[in-house]
Amino acid sequence: MSSDLKKEQYDKALNALGLPRDKDPFPLDPPESVDYWADNKEILQKMIKTQLDSMMFASSFIYVLYGPVGGGKTFAIKYLANPEIQKRIFRTIQKPEIESLNIRVAAIVPLRSGQLTFSLHKEIIEKCFSTITKNQRLLKVFLESKDFGEGNIRTAFRNIRNNVYRALGGKLGISNVENTEGYKFLTQSKSRYGKLKDVNELVETIRILVLILSKIYRRIIISVDELENLVRATGTERFLLSDFFRKIHETIEHDMTLFLIFTLDSYEEVASLLQPALLSRVKERIEFSFVRDSSAVKEYIAECISQRCNVNPHDVVTEEVISEIAESLVSSFKGRLSFRIINSEMHRIFGDTYISANQPEQYKIDIKLYENSMKVPSVNEVMKKITERLTKGEEK
């Protein structure tokens, strides 16, 4: 069965179960805007503490998030980045809201030393300028800024500032900022100003932009995902990136949070990729571990349906079935069960029960239907049987 057909079957199952298609309770990838949290309360508490730290203290912080594929790291970052979630947090503790800017970037697989570090810098600069050029208040701050550093960096920022115009009615704008010589220089493209020379200059350009952004935003949060790609980097690249992060933290002493995200099972693996001088500055390491308890799986399944879809989970699937699914998954994956695997299995179960129930307009998953659907051969089993028969036929 093709992935498109599986998706169509799953969507039909959602509809027949009374769940909205546009709010998949078990997404295979985090939604663009995450507005719900299911189970994993201990991790949620630690993530909320990072928000409280930023409210209580002006200092800059570094956090390391690590764990297996599908463990919920990116989901957690997106959840806290949601402005509505931030409002709820501050309302709960009865404190004034702190508006923060969330910048998400991803580490590439480097083909040569320096490529990973420079590509992260380029993406951060691009996202900072994208925010500034879309915001009238920030454009005004940029226009009035006096701190543009020194040398070619100052020349580059002034070149960009010279391209800011005031339209009729006083509205500020900047057209085709990407084509200015200053922007090309700051994003490491070919420019008549030359090239950024070293880590110190990379950090200086970020410092200047964070200074501008912090006039509007109380906290700048930069989340760097896919840092497990450092495993495939040279020792030189690893040292360079550690130096880059360390100097960002040292230079930008206030109003910034760095989340360093690794899809690695242990902190020992993370520590082997970073320099001690950077590790010593990490405020907290947060582990997103495998799901090993069937009660946690049950709670997760139920809360995904109730929190994401605003539907009573037991109107969709009986408690007995949820318990059966949870026990089966914990047993089958033997200590290596992630939330993404649970989501994938729920896709399969919804699709299989829908087919087993003869594709009704409306249905509920009870234990009899669930057990009947389990008797239907899976696509992989059917493919295996066909392959075996064809192979035997060819031998004859």
RAWOHU-V99232 format. One record per residue. N is the residue number from 1. PHI is phi as a letter, one per 20 degrees, with the letter a starting at -180 (999 if undefined). OMEGA is omega in whole degrees, 0 to 359 (* if undefined). Layout:
# RAWOHU-V99232
{{N,PHI,OMEGA} {N,PHI,OMEGA}}
This chain:
# RAWOHU-V99232
{{1,999,181} {2,f,180} {3,f,179} {4,f,180} {5,f,177} {6,f,180} {7,f,180} {8,f,179} {9,f,180} {10,f,179} {11,f,179} {12,f,178} {13,f,178} {14,g,181} {15,f,182} {16,f,178} {17,e,179} {18,n,180} {19,d,181} {20,f,181} {21,f,184} {22,e,176} {23,c,180} {24,g,181} {25,f,183} {26,c,182} {27,f,180} {28,f,173} {29,c,180} {30,g,176} {31,g,180} {32,f,176} {33,d,182} {34,e,184} {35,c,180} {36,b,178} {37,c,180} {38,c,178} {39,l,175} {40,l,185} {41,f,181} {42,f,178} {43,f,180} {44,g,179} {45,f,180} {46,f,180} {47,f,177} {48,f,179} {49,f,177} {50,f,177} {51,f,179} {52,f,176} {53,g,182} {54,f,179} {55,e,185} {56,f,187} {57,c,179} {58,e,185} {59,g,173} {60,e,183} {61,c,172} {62,c,174} {63,c,175} {64,d,175} {65,d,180} {66,b,180} {67,q,185} {68,f,175} {69,g,177} {70,m,183} {71,e,176} {72,o,183} {73,f,179} {74,f,178} {75,g,182} {76,f,179} {77,f,180} {78,f,179} {79,f,181} {80,f,179} {81,f,181} {82,f,182} {83,g,180} {84,f,178} {85,f,178} {86,f,179} {87,f,180} {88,f,180} {89,f,184} {90,f,176} {91,f,182} {92,f,181} {93,e,176} {94,l,177} {95,c,177} {96,f,182} {97,f,175} {98,d,181} {99,f,181} {100,d,176} {101,d,180} {102,d,179} {103,d,179} {104,d,178} {105,c,182} {106,c,179} {107,f,178} {108,e,170} {109,e,186} {110,f,176} {111,e,178} {112,b,181} {113,f,179} {114,n,186} {115,f,182} {116,f,182} {117,f,182} {118,f,179} {119,f,177} {120,f,178} {121,g,182} {122,g,183} {123,f,178} {124,f,180} {125,f,181} {126,f,182} {127,f,176} {128,f,180} {129,f,178} {130,f,178} {131,f,182} {132,f,186} {133,f,181} {134,e,187} {135,c,182} {136,g,181} {137,f,180} {138,f,176} {139,f,178} {140,f,177} {141,f,180} {142,f,182} {143,f,184} {144,e,184} {145,f,179} {146,d,184} {147,e,176} {148,d,179} {149,m,183} {150,c,173} {151,l,183} {152,f,178} {153,f,178} {154,f,179} {155,g,181} {156,f,180} {157,f,179} {158,f,178} {159,f,178} {160,f,180} {161,f,180} {162,f,180} {163,e,174} {164,f,181} {165,c,177} {166,d,182} {167,e,176} {168,g,183} {169,n,175} {170,n,182} {171,f,180} {172,e,178} {173,b,173} {174,b,184} {175,e,176} {176,l,180} {177,g,181} {178,f,183} {179,e,180} {180,f,180} {181,f,180} {182,f,180} {183,f,178} {184,g,180} {185,f,184} {186,f,179} {187,d,172} {188,m,173} {189,e,181} {190,f,184} {191,b,179} {192,f,177} {193,e,180} {194,n,183} {195,c,171} {196,f,193} {197,e,188} {198,b,181} {199,g,180} {200,g,179} {201,f,176} {202,g,182} {203,f,181} {204,f,179} {205,f,178} {206,f,178} {207,g,183} {208,f,181} {209,f,178} {210,f,178} {211,f,178} {212,f,183} {213,f,183} {214,f,174} {215,f,179} {216,d,183} {217,e,181} {218,f,182} {219,b,175} {220,d,182} {221,d,178} {222,d,179} {223,d,182} {224,d,184} {225,e,174} {226,m,180} {227,f,172} {228,f,177} {229,f,174} {230,f,177} {231,g,183} {232,e,181} {233,e,176} {234,f,176} {235,f,179} {236,f,179} {237,f,180} {238,f,178} {239,f,182} {240,f,182} {241,f,177} {242,g,179} {243,f,179} {244,f,180} {245,f,181} {246,f,183} {247,f,173} {248,g,182} {249,f,181} {250,f,185} {251,f,179} {252,e,189} {253,f,185} {254,c,166} {255,m,181} {256,c,175} {257,c,176} {258,d,170} {259,d,177} {260,d,191} {261,d,182} {262,c,171} {263,e,179} {264,c,188} {265,f,185} {266,c,178} {267,f,177} {268,f,178} {269,f,178} {270,f,184} {271,f,181} {272,f,184} {273,d,185} {274,d,180} {275,f,179} {276,g,181} {277,f,176} {278,e,181} {279,g,181} {280,f,181} {281,e,179} {282,f,181} {283,f,180} {284,b,173} {285,d,186} {286,d,183} {287,e,173} {288,d,189} {289,e,174} {290,f,177} {291,e,186} {292,d,185} {293,d,181} {294,f,179} {295,f,177} {296,f,178} {297,f,179} {298,g,181} {299,f,180} {300,f,181} {301,g,182} {302,f,184} {303,f,175} {304,f,181} {305,f,184} {306,f,184} {307,f,183} {308,f,188} {309,d,182} {310,l,181} {311,c,175} {312,f,184} {313,g,182} {314,e,168} {315,e,182} {316,d,183} {317,b,185} {318,f,179} {319,f,179} {320,f,180} {321,f,178} {322,g,178} {323,f,180} {324,f,179} {325,f,182} {326,f,180} {327,f,181} {328,f,182} {329,f,179} {330,f,180} {331,f,185} {332,f,187} {333,e,167} {334,l,175} {335,n,180} {336,c,181} {337,e,178} {338,d,178} {339,f,178} {340,f,178} {341,f,178} {342,g,179} {343,f,180} {344,f,180} {345,f,177} {346,f,173} {347,g,181} {348,f,182} {349,f,178} {350,f,180} {351,f,182} {352,f,180} {353,f,179} {354,f,178} {355,f,181} {356,f,179} {357,e,180} {358,m,173} {359,l,182} {360,f,176} {361,f,181} {362,b,178} {363,a,177} {364,c,183} {365,e,175} {366,d,187} {367,f,180} {368,f,179} {369,f,180} {370,f,181} {371,f,177} {372,f,181} {373,f,180} {374,f,180} {375,e,180} {376,f,181} {377,g,177} {378,f,178} {379,g,181} {380,f,179} {381,f,178} {382,f,179} {383,f,180} {384,f,180} {385,f,180} {386,f,180} {387,f,180} {388,f,181} {389,f,180} {390,f,180} {391,f,178} {392,f,179} {393,f,181} {394,f,180} {395,f,178} {396,f,*}}
